[in-house]
């Protein structure tokens, strides 16, 4: 072989060797050389991981599937409950609408009844006012006509007199109740009723001024209710309000007139409210005429020797020192009446 041929062969081998090195470098960049033992161990570990992963994945899948099934059942239950609640809601809405319709009917009916009640109440008030005014006018006529014993006797004879006292007793109780409801408002706030009671009391004053009238009243079964209410009125009516002074004056005159009768005096002496009212009048009454009437009633009680208990109550309610104080600050007829009362105190003081 020639030198030239050998040279060409050497160059070819070098080129092949260079290409082989380049290829080896490329392979080393993409691949790693591993021994068969390491490769077998790596393969074993990969297979073990695959088996474990399958078990874990299968368990998670089963749990997820169970949970999904449970959730589906819950969703179905919720859907069924929702449908049930929807039906109940529709039923309640239907009932609610029916109830609203019924309620509106009841409201209309209640409004009608309320209006009817108001109309009836207004009518009753008008009727009450009419009869109160009518009664007031009748009592005014009776008061004017009862100025002597014969006219009183003519009025009270028969059952009509007893029925009149029954009505009078009811009128006093009704008026007293109305006053309490109004917390003893001024007379002008119950003007119609006040006028009626005032005129009625005026007639009773004239009636008890008559000997026949006093005896008639003392025998009547309604006297207790009538006179008890009258004495309670004396206690409760304001002594400092002059609007009540005239009514109190007439009431005091009734009891003074009764004290002129033996039965009447006994009845008056047993009235605890009256004795209390007389004591209050003596101390606080702004009307001198009423004070004078109170003193006269007390004088009537003290003049009767048989009224031991009543006399002791009077002496207890109005001690002598208190009477002396009243006497010191009084004048005119009131002072004269108190002086006469003081003389009776001295008599009873000596007796005791």
Backbone torsions as a table, in degrees:
resi	resn	phi	psi	omega
1	UNK	NA	142.5	-177.4
2	UNK	-82.3	163.5	-179.1
3	UNK	-62.0	-34.7	-179.2
4	UNK	-66.8	-38.0	-179.3
5	UNK	-69.9	-39.7	179.6
6	UNK	-65.3	-37.6	-179.4
7	UNK	-66.1	-39.7	178.5
8	UNK	-65.2	-40.3	179.9
9	UNK	-64.0	-42.7	-179.7
10	UNK	-63.4	-41.2	180.0
11	UNK	-64.6	-37.1	179.9
12	UNK	-67.2	-39.6	179.7
13	UNK	-66.6	-38.4	179.7
14	UNK	-65.1	-41.3	179.1
15	UNK	-63.7	-40.8	179.5
16	UNK	-65.5	-39.6	179.9
17	UNK	-65.6	-39.3	179.8
18	UNK	-64.9	-43.1	178.7
19	UNK	-62.2	-38.3	179.7
20	UNK	-65.0	-41.0	178.3
21	UNK	-63.3	-41.6	178.8
22	UNK	-62.3	-42.0	-179.7
23	UNK	-65.1	-40.2	179.1
24	UNK	-62.8	-41.9	179.6
25	UNK	-62.8	-40.3	179.1
26	UNK	-64.6	-41.3	179.6
27	UNK	-65.0	-41.0	-179.4
28	UNK	-64.7	-30.4	177.8
29	UNK	-69.6	-33.8	-175.4
30	UNK	-101.3	-20.7	-174.0
31	UNK	-131.4	157.3	177.8
32	UNK	-118.9	139.6	178.5
33	UNK	-85.3	121.5	-179.0
34	UNK	-125.2	143.9	178.7
35	UNK	-75.3	159.3	-179.9
36	UNK	-60.9	-37.1	-179.6
37	UNK	-64.5	-45.5	179.1
38	UNK	-64.9	-38.7	179.8
39	UNK	-64.5	-39.3	178.9
40	UNK	-66.0	-41.7	179.2
41	UNK	-64.6	-42.0	179.4
42	UNK	-64.5	-40.1	178.8
43	UNK	-63.8	-40.9	179.1
44	UNK	-62.5	-45.2	-179.6
45	UNK	-63.8	-38.7	179.1
46	UNK	-64.1	-42.0	178.9
47	UNK	-64.2	-39.4	177.9
48	UNK	-63.5	-42.2	177.9
49	UNK	-63.4	-39.1	178.2
50	UNK	-61.8	-43.5	179.1
51	UNK	-63.5	-45.2	-179.7
52	UNK	-64.5	-41.7	179.2
53	UNK	-62.8	-38.2	178.9
54	UNK	-62.9	-42.5	179.4
55	UNK	-63.9	-46.3	-179.1
56	UNK	-62.9	-46.8	-179.5
57	UNK	-62.4	-41.8	179.0
58	UNK	-62.1	-41.2	179.5
59	UNK	-64.3	-44.8	179.1
60	UNK	-64.1	-39.3	179.4
61	UNK	-64.2	-42.3	179.4
62	UNK	-63.0	-45.8	179.7
63	UNK	-63.0	-42.6	179.4
64	UNK	-64.3	-39.6	178.8
65	UNK	-64.2	-41.9	179.2
66	UNK	-64.4	-43.4	178.8
67	UNK	-63.2	-40.7	179.2
68	UNK	-62.5	-40.9	178.7
69	UNK	-64.9	-42.4	178.3
70	UNK	-61.6	-44.5	179.0
71	UNK	-63.2	-37.8	177.7
72	UNK	-63.1	-41.8	177.4
73	UNK	-63.3	-42.5	178.5
74	UNK	-62.3	-41.9	178.8
75	UNK	-62.3	-41.2	177.7
76	UNK	-63.7	-42.6	179.2
77	UNK	-63.0	-43.3	178.8
78	UNK	-63.9	-40.7	179.0
79	UNK	-63.1	-41.7	178.6
80	UNK	-65.5	-42.4	178.5
81	UNK	-64.0	-38.4	178.4
82	UNK	-62.6	-43.2	178.2
83	UNK	-63.1	-41.1	178.8
84	UNK	-62.7	-46.8	178.8
85	UNK	-63.2	-36.0	178.1
86	UNK	-63.3	-41.5	178.1
87	UNK	-65.3	-42.8	178.2
88	UNK	-63.1	-40.4	178.5
89	UNK	-61.5	-43.7	177.9
90	UNK	-62.0	-38.9	178.7
91	UNK	-65.8	-44.5	178.9
92	UNK	-63.8	-40.6	177.5
93	UNK	-61.0	-41.0	178.4
94	UNK	-63.5	-45.4	178.1
95	UNK	-64.3	-39.9	179.7
96	UNK	-60.2	-44.8	178.9
97	UNK	-63.1	-40.8	178.3
98	UNK	-64.4	-41.2	179.3
99	UNK	-64.1	-40.2	178.1
100	UNK	-62.1	-39.7	177.8
101	UNK	-63.5	-46.1	179.1
102	UNK	-64.1	-39.8	179.8
103	UNK	-62.4	-41.6	178.7
104	UNK	-63.6	-39.8	176.5
105	UNK	-62.5	-43.9	180.0
106	UNK	-65.6	-37.8	177.7
107	UNK	-62.5	-44.3	178.7
108	UNK	-63.0	-41.9	179.1
109	UNK	-64.9	-43.1	179.1
110	UNK	-62.9	-39.6	178.3
111	UNK	-63.0	-40.6	177.7
112	UNK	-64.0	-45.0	179.5
113	UNK	-64.0	-39.7	179.1
114	UNK	-62.9	-42.2	178.7
115	UNK	-65.4	-42.2	177.3
116	UNK	-61.8	-42.4	179.0
117	UNK	-62.7	-42.3	178.4
118	UNK	-62.9	-43.4	179.3
119	UNK	-61.9	-43.6	179.0
120	UNK	-65.7	-40.2	179.1
121	UNK	-63.4	-43.6	178.0
122	UNK	-61.8	-41.1	179.5
123	UNK	-64.7	-40.5	179.1
124	UNK	-66.1	-39.0	177.5
125	UNK	-62.6	-43.2	178.3
126	UNK	-62.7	-43.8	178.7
127	UNK	-63.9	-43.1	179.5
128	UNK	-61.9	-43.5	179.1
129	UNK	-63.5	-40.9	179.5
130	UNK	-62.0	-49.5	-177.1
131	UNK	-69.6	-30.8	175.7
132	UNK	-64.6	-45.6	177.4
133	UNK	-65.3	-38.8	178.5
134	UNK	-62.7	-46.3	178.2
135	UNK	-61.6	-38.7	178.3
136	UNK	-62.2	-42.7	179.3
137	UNK	-66.8	-40.9	178.3
138	UNK	-62.2	-45.5	-179.7
139	UNK	-65.9	-32.1	175.3
140	UNK	-62.2	-43.9	178.0
141	UNK	-64.0	-42.3	179.0
142	UNK	-63.3	-40.8	179.8
143	UNK	-60.5	-45.2	-179.4
144	UNK	-68.4	-35.0	-175.3
145	UNK	-81.9	-15.4	-174.1
146	UNK	-96.1	43.3	-175.6
147	UNK	-91.9	6.4	175.9
148	UNK	-150.4	164.8	-173.7
149	UNK	-63.1	-38.0	-176.9
150	UNK	-67.4	-42.5	-180.0
151	UNK	-66.6	-38.2	176.9
152	UNK	-63.3	-43.9	179.1
153	UNK	-60.9	-42.3	179.6
154	UNK	-64.8	-36.6	-179.0
155	UNK	-71.3	-37.0	-171.6
156	UNK	-93.0	-11.9	-179.3
157	UNK	-62.2	141.5	177.4
158	UNK	85.6	-171.7	-177.7
159	UNK	-71.5	-22.1	-176.3
160	UNK	-62.0	-34.2	179.0
161	UNK	-64.4	-43.8	179.4
162	UNK	-66.4	-40.3	178.8
163	UNK	-64.9	-36.9	178.1
164	UNK	-62.8	-43.3	178.9
165	UNK	-64.6	-35.4	177.4
166	UNK	-63.1	-44.9	177.6
167	UNK	-64.6	-41.3	179.8
168	UNK	-62.1	-41.5	178.7
169	UNK	-62.1	-44.7	178.7
170	UNK	-63.5	-40.2	-179.4
171	UNK	-62.6	-43.0	178.7
172	UNK	-62.8	-45.0	-179.5
173	UNK	-63.6	-42.7	179.5
174	UNK	-63.3	-42.4	-180.0
175	UNK	-66.3	-42.0	179.4
176	UNK	-62.6	-41.5	177.4
177	UNK	-63.2	-44.0	178.9
178	UNK	-61.7	-39.7	178.5
179	UNK	-63.1	-41.4	179.8
180	UNK	-66.3	-39.4	177.9
181	UNK	-63.6	-35.4	178.4
182	UNK	-89.0	8.9	-179.9
183	UNK	54.3	44.4	178.2
184	UNK	52.5	54.0	175.5
185	UNK	-63.9	170.5	-179.2
186	UNK	-65.9	157.4	-174.4
187	UNK	-58.8	-33.7	-176.3
188	UNK	-67.9	-21.4	179.1
189	UNK	-77.4	-14.5	174.3
190	UNK	-128.7	49.1	-168.3
191	UNK	-59.8	-45.5	-177.2
192	UNK	-64.4	-47.8	179.4
193	UNK	-63.8	-39.6	-179.6
194	UNK	-62.7	-43.5	179.3
195	UNK	-61.1	-42.1	-179.9
196	UNK	-62.4	-49.4	-179.2
197	UNK	-64.6	-37.5	-179.9
198	UNK	-63.1	-46.5	179.8
199	UNK	-67.3	-38.5	177.3
200	UNK	-62.2	-43.7	179.4
201	UNK	-65.2	-36.0	176.3
202	UNK	-61.6	-42.2	177.0
203	UNK	-64.5	-42.6	179.7
204	UNK	-63.6	-31.5	176.0
205	UNK	-63.8	-47.6	177.2
206	UNK	-64.9	-37.4	-179.7
207	UNK	-62.5	-45.4	-179.0
208	UNK	-76.4	-14.8	174.0
209	UNK	-73.1	-16.9	177.8
210	UNK	-91.5	137.0	178.8
211	UNK	-61.1	-39.2	177.8
212	UNK	-65.2	-42.3	-179.5
213	UNK	-63.9	-41.1	178.5
214	UNK	-62.1	-46.3	-179.0
215	UNK	-65.6	-39.9	179.6
216	UNK	-61.7	-45.2	-178.8
217	UNK	-65.6	-40.3	-178.4
218	UNK	-67.5	-24.4	179.1
219	UNK	-89.6	-14.2	-175.4
220	UNK	-73.7	143.0	-179.3
221	UNK	-73.1	-23.0	-177.8
222	UNK	-89.0	3.7	-175.8
223	UNK	-64.5	-38.1	-176.7
224	UNK	-60.1	-50.5	-179.3
225	UNK	-62.5	-44.2	-178.5
226	UNK	-62.1	-50.9	-174.9
227	UNK	-76.6	-30.7	175.2
228	UNK	-61.9	-45.3	179.1
229	UNK	-65.1	-39.6	178.9
230	UNK	-62.3	-42.7	179.4
231	UNK	-68.5	-35.2	177.7
232	UNK	-67.1	-36.2	175.1
233	UNK	-60.4	-41.5	178.8
234	UNK	-60.7	-35.6	-179.8
235	UNK	-71.4	-42.5	-169.7
236	UNK	-89.2	-26.6	-180.0
237	UNK	-67.5	136.6	-176.0
238	UNK	-60.9	131.3	178.4
239	UNK	-79.9	-20.3	-175.3
240	UNK	-97.0	-5.9	178.9
241	UNK	-98.5	110.3	-174.6
242	UNK	-67.9	-13.9	178.0
243	UNK	-65.5	-26.0	179.5
244	UNK	-92.8	-7.1	-171.4
245	UNK	-60.3	-41.9	-177.3
246	UNK	-65.9	-41.5	178.8
247	UNK	-66.0	-42.5	177.7
248	UNK	-61.3	-37.1	-179.3
249	UNK	-62.9	-43.8	179.4
250	UNK	-66.3	-40.3	178.7
251	UNK	-63.0	-42.9	178.5
252	UNK	-63.9	-36.8	177.9
253	UNK	-64.4	-37.3	177.3
254	UNK	-58.5	-49.2	-177.6
255	UNK	-69.0	-33.6	176.0
256	UNK	-66.1	-43.8	177.8
257	UNK	-59.6	-41.0	179.3
258	UNK	-64.9	-32.2	-178.8
259	UNK	-67.6	-11.7	177.0
260	UNK	-81.9	-9.2	178.7
261	UNK	-105.1	141.9	-176.7
262	UNK	-59.8	-49.3	177.6
263	UNK	-64.8	-39.7	-179.2
264	UNK	-62.7	-42.1	179.2
265	UNK	-63.9	-40.3	177.5
266	UNK	-62.3	-43.7	179.6
267	UNK	-63.7	-45.8	-179.2
268	UNK	-61.0	-41.4	-177.4
269	UNK	-67.4	-20.4	-178.9
270	UNK	-93.5	-2.7	-178.5
271	UNK	-85.8	100.6	-178.9
272	UNK	-62.3	-41.3	179.3
273	UNK	-62.3	-38.9	-178.5
274	UNK	-66.1	-45.7	179.1
275	UNK	-60.4	-38.9	177.3
276	UNK	-64.7	-42.0	179.8
277	UNK	-64.7	-37.6	179.1
278	UNK	-65.0	-40.5	178.1
279	UNK	-64.2	-42.5	178.8
280	UNK	-64.2	-41.8	-179.7
281	UNK	-61.3	-41.0	-179.2
282	UNK	-63.5	-32.8	-176.2
283	UNK	-88.1	-42.2	-166.0
284	UNK	-122.4	-9.4	-174.9
285	UNK	-64.3	131.9	180.0
286	UNK	-82.8	-14.4	-178.1
287	UNK	-97.0	118.5	-178.2
288	UNK	-64.9	-34.3	178.8
289	UNK	-62.9	-39.3	178.3
290	UNK	-68.3	-38.5	175.2
291	UNK	-60.3	-42.5	-179.1
292	UNK	-63.4	-42.3	178.2
293	UNK	-63.8	-40.5	179.1
294	UNK	-62.3	-43.3	179.3
295	UNK	-62.7	-40.1	-179.7
296	UNK	-63.7	-39.7	177.9
297	UNK	-64.9	-45.4	178.1
298	UNK	-60.7	-39.1	179.2
299	UNK	-62.7	-41.6	179.1
300	UNK	-60.5	-39.9	179.7
301	UNK	-67.0	-44.7	-177.4
302	UNK	-69.6	-25.4	179.8
303	UNK	-74.4	-20.4	-176.9
304	UNK	-90.0	112.3	-174.9
305	UNK	-66.4	-23.5	-176.6
306	UNK	-81.1	-7.3	-176.3
307	UNK	-89.7	56.3	-173.4
308	UNK	-59.1	-50.2	-177.6
309	UNK	-63.6	-44.5	-179.7
310	UNK	-63.7	-40.5	179.5
311	UNK	-61.9	-43.1	179.1
312	UNK	-63.3	-37.9	178.2
313	UNK	-66.0	-40.9	178.1
314	UNK	-62.2	-45.8	179.8
315	UNK	-63.6	-31.2	178.6
316	UNK	-75.5	-43.7	-179.0
317	UNK	-68.5	-36.9	-178.5
318	UNK	-125.2	83.2	179.5
319	UNK	-59.6	160.5	-176.3
320	UNK	-61.2	-36.1	179.4
321	UNK	-63.4	-39.7	179.0
322	UNK	-67.0	-40.1	178.1
323	UNK	-62.9	-41.5	178.9
324	UNK	-62.7	-37.0	178.3
325	UNK	-65.8	-42.6	177.0
326	UNK	-61.7	-40.9	-178.2
327	UNK	-63.8	-37.6	-177.5
328	UNK	-64.3	-35.5	-175.2
329	UNK	-103.3	15.1	-179.7
330	UNK	-107.8	168.3	178.6
331	UNK	-153.0	169.1	175.0
332	UNK	63.8	-143.5	-177.4
333	UNK	-61.7	-36.4	179.8
334	UNK	-62.2	-42.8	179.9
335	UNK	-65.5	-41.8	178.5
336	UNK	-61.8	-43.5	179.7
337	UNK	-64.8	-39.0	178.0
338	UNK	-65.9	-35.6	177.5
339	UNK	-64.0	-41.9	176.6
340	UNK	-64.0	-39.2	178.7
341	UNK	-65.8	-38.1	179.2
342	UNK	-64.4	-35.9	177.2
343	UNK	-61.6	-40.3	177.2
344	UNK	-66.4	-35.1	175.9
345	UNK	-60.5	-41.0	-179.8
346	UNK	-65.3	-40.8	178.9
347	UNK	-60.3	-48.1	-178.7
348	UNK	-70.7	-26.8	176.0
349	UNK	-67.2	-39.7	177.9
350	UNK	-69.0	-37.0	-178.7
351	UNK	-67.2	-35.3	-179.3
352	UNK	-78.9	NA	NA
